[in-house]
Amino acid sequence: MTASIPPTTTAGELTRRHRFLVLAICCASVIVVVMDISIVNVALPAIHRDLHASVSGLQWTVDAYTLVLAGFLLLAGSTADRIGRRRVFQIGLAAFGLGSLLCSLAPGIGWLIAARALQAVGGTMLNPVAMAITVDTFPEPAERARAIGVFGSMSGLALALGPIVGGALVDGLGWRSVFWINVPIVAAAIVGTALLVPESRAARTRRFDPVGQTLMILMLGGLVYAVIESGALGWTSPAILASLAVAVLSALGILGYEPRRADPLLELRLFRSVPFSAAILMALFALCGFSAFLFVTTQYLQNVRGMSALAAGLCLLPVGMLTVVLSPRTGRLVGARGPRLPLVVAGAALALGGGASFWLGPATPLPAVLAVYLLFGVFLGTVNPPITNTAVSGMPRSMAGVAASLASAGRQTGTTLGVAITGTIGGSALARGGTAFTRAEHGVWWLIIGLGAGILVLALLSTGRRAAGTAGRAAALFEALDRGPAGERSSTRRVR
């Protein structure tokens, strides 16, 4: 057993083996948080039957989790930079474990949704903080790029393996078991963090921004509520129009208020970097597309083709296998040659997968179905490492938590919108199956084609020489702010 380390230990004092043990703990936290998004999808039909949940209830089971993740990731990242990443990481693990336990005990759909929100509160303190710990643990650029590649690939791997693990658990032990599995993993991670992870903070701490946090929650919550409930209430309903108005006004408030703060929650100056801005958009597009695919596919396999939860999960094995094979290689390719080629491949594969899915129906031969899923596996195996690396590389360490949080927020917002939009497009047809389901699917496939094309265009625009110049200027700006009084005086002038 490795001895515990003093809280003052720095990354430069860690051995290579110790650094990779820290990386393993960070990756474990990513796996449980992200897998919980996809593992629940395969359990939705069982939850629907057992708890008599409506389609919107099923959407909220997924989106209560991802919405809280998206809304509070920025706060968690900046708080960890300020008070200590290891401390926040441990709190997050404990909250996530407690939320998982309460999910497994939920007597009704409302209780399950509330417990999912508590899970997500813990999850907000894990992924961005784990990324910041990883960046701080690997100070050498080439080794850091490889570590970020491994870390980024865990998101794709967890999303792909979730339905397989979930299917086995649902068929063997019931849907509640998909939440039990988190508890021992979280307990082991808490112990490992106490023994192995050194404490770290940003060189320049950022102040709490309650106004920015409130505006962020109102913007995301208003948008997602409107999309999910529009199917039942109608787009012209006063509640939906009011929700959309809240989202728009909150977005305008963010654009007007945040640039006036010295330490805003949403650091809009990061978006002066074209690669960073494109990475956030591509993260949103990628997870919106994959979550839409996953939400439809798990119900297609079970409700239309009549498969068990385990069989449905196994049908997604090609996605998981390709992610396992391609993600580490993609991380190395990004470190050696840059992100353009993997992103182009990812965008093209997502668009082609959406197009090929038009031919899937109740009687489509299973080998043809699995061949289509291979395209989504190629997409997922090549998209995450370049997005993660682009979001944080080139930024000073003081911005690591904020940059990683924004990338994660983009992913979670995409996941939330993917499920919300898919449920709105399909409505109750997704739960009924048959020809109604097939018609509802077509709108989802058009959405996925458009998202894949968007990733392809952004990949080409964000990886050129001019885009790289904007990234260098943005990084130089933050380095100047970190150097001392001159930077601080500049920030103070912005408040006035």
Rosetta blueprint (number, residue, H / E / L):
1 M L
2 T L
3 A L
4 S L
5 I L
6 P L
7 P L
8 T L
9 T L
10 T L
11 A H
12 G H
13 E H
14 L L
15 T L
16 R H
17 R H
18 H H
19 R H
20 F H
21 L H
22 V H
23 L H
24 A H
25 I H
26 C H
27 C H
28 A H
29 S H
30 V H
31 I H
32 V H
33 V H
34 V H
35 M H
36 D H
37 I H
38 S H
39 I H
40 V H
41 N H
42 V H
43 A H
44 L H
45 P H
46 A H
47 I H
48 H H
49 R H
50 D H
51 L H
52 H L
53 A L
54 S L
55 V H
56 S H
57 G H
58 L H
59 Q H
60 W H
61 T H
62 V H
63 D H
64 A H
65 Y H
66 T H
67 L H
68 V H
69 L H
70 A H
71 G H
72 F H
73 L H
74 L H
75 L H
76 A H
77 G H
78 S H
79 T H
80 A H
81 D H
82 R H
83 I H
84 G L
85 R H
86 R H
87 R H
88 V H
89 F H
90 Q H
91 I H
92 G H
93 L H
94 A H
95 A H
96 F H
97 G H
98 L H
99 G H
100 S H
101 L H
102 L H
103 C H
104 S H
105 L L
106 A L
107 P L
108 G L
109 I H
110 G H
111 W H
112 L H
113 I H
114 A H
115 A H
116 R H
117 A H
118 L H
119 Q H
120 A H
121 V H
122 G H
123 G H
124 T H
125 M L
126 L L
127 N H
128 P H
129 V H
130 A H
131 M H
132 A H
133 I H
134 T H
135 V H
136 D H
137 T H
138 F L
139 P L
140 E L
141 P H
142 A H
143 E H
144 R H
145 A H
146 R H
147 A H
148 I H
149 G H
150 V H
151 F H
152 G H
153 S H
154 M H
155 S H
156 G H
157 L H
158 A H
159 L H
160 A H
161 L H
162 G H
163 P H
164 I H
165 V H
166 G H
167 G H
168 A H
169 L H
170 V H
171 D H
172 G H
173 L H
174 G L
175 W L
176 R L
177 S H
178 V H
179 F H
180 W H
181 I L
182 N H
183 V H
184 P H
185 I H
186 V H
187 A H
188 A H
189 A H
190 I H
191 V H
192 G H
193 T H
194 A H
195 L H
196 L H
197 V L
198 P L
199 E L
200 S L
201 R L
202 A L
203 A L
204 R L
205 T L
206 R L
207 R L
208 F L
209 D L
210 P H
211 V H
212 G H
213 Q H
214 T H
215 L H
216 M H
217 I H
218 L H
219 M H
220 L H
221 G H
222 G H
223 L H
224 V H
225 Y H
226 A H
227 V H
228 I H
229 E H
230 S H
231 G H
232 A H
233 L H
234 G L
235 W L
236 T L
237 S L
238 P H
239 A H
240 I H
241 L H
242 A H
243 S H
244 L H
245 A H
246 V H
247 A H
248 V H
249 L H
250 S H
251 A H
252 L H
253 G H
254 I H
255 L H
256 G H
257 Y H
258 E H
259 P H
260 R H
261 R L
262 A L
263 D L
264 P L
265 L L
266 L L
267 E L
268 L H
269 R H
270 L H
271 F H
272 R H
273 S L
274 V H
275 P H
276 F H
277 S H
278 A H
279 A H
280 I H
281 L H
282 M H
283 A H
284 L H
285 F H
286 A H
287 L H
288 C H
289 G H
290 F H
291 S H
292 A H
293 F H
294 L H
295 F H
296 V H
297 T H
298 T H
299 Q H
300 Y H
301 L H
302 Q H
303 N H
304 V H
305 R L
306 G L
307 M L
308 S L
309 A H
310 L H
311 A H
312 A H
313 G H
314 L H
315 C H
316 L L
317 L H
318 P H
319 V H
320 G H
321 M H
322 L H
323 T H
324 V H
325 V H
326 L H
327 S H
328 P H
329 R H
330 T H
331 G H
332 R H
333 L H
334 V H
335 G H
336 A H
337 R H
338 G L
339 P L
340 R H
341 L H
342 P H
343 L H
344 V H
345 V H
346 A H
347 G H
348 A H
349 A H
350 L H
351 A H
352 L H
353 G H
354 G H
355 G H
356 A H
357 S H
358 F H
359 W H
360 L L
361 G L
362 P L
363 A L
364 T L
365 P L
366 L H
367 P H
368 A H
369 V H
370 L H
371 A H
372 V H
373 Y H
374 L H
375 L H
376 F H
377 G H
378 V H
379 F H
380 L H
381 G H
382 T H
383 V H
384 N H
385 P H
386 P H
387 I H
388 T H
389 N H
390 T H
391 A H
392 V H
393 S L
394 G L
395 M L
396 P L
397 R H
398 S H
399 M H
400 A H
401 G H
402 V H
403 A H
404 A H
405 S H
406 L H
407 A H
408 S H
409 A H
410 G H
411 R H
412 Q H
413 T H
414 G H
415 T H
416 T H
417 L H
418 G H
419 V H
420 A H
421 I H
422 T H
423 G H
424 T H
425 I H
426 G H
427 G L
428 S L
429 A H
430 L H
431 A H
432 R H
433 G L
434 G H
435 T H
436 A H
437 F H
438 T H
439 R H
440 A H
441 E H
442 H H
443 G H
444 V H
445 W H
446 W H
447 L H
448 I H
449 I H
450 G H
451 L H
452 G H
453 A H
454 G H
455 I H
456 L H
457 V H
458 L H
459 A H
460 L H
461 L H
462 S H
463 T L
464 G L
465 R H
466 R H
467 A H
468 A H
469 G H
470 T H
471 A H
472 G H
473 R H
474 A H
475 A H
476 A H
477 L H
478 F H
479 E H
480 A H
481 L H
482 D H
483 R L
484 G L
485 P H
486 A H
487 G H
488 E H
489 R H
490 S H
491 S H
492 T H
493 R H
494 R H
495 V H
496 R L
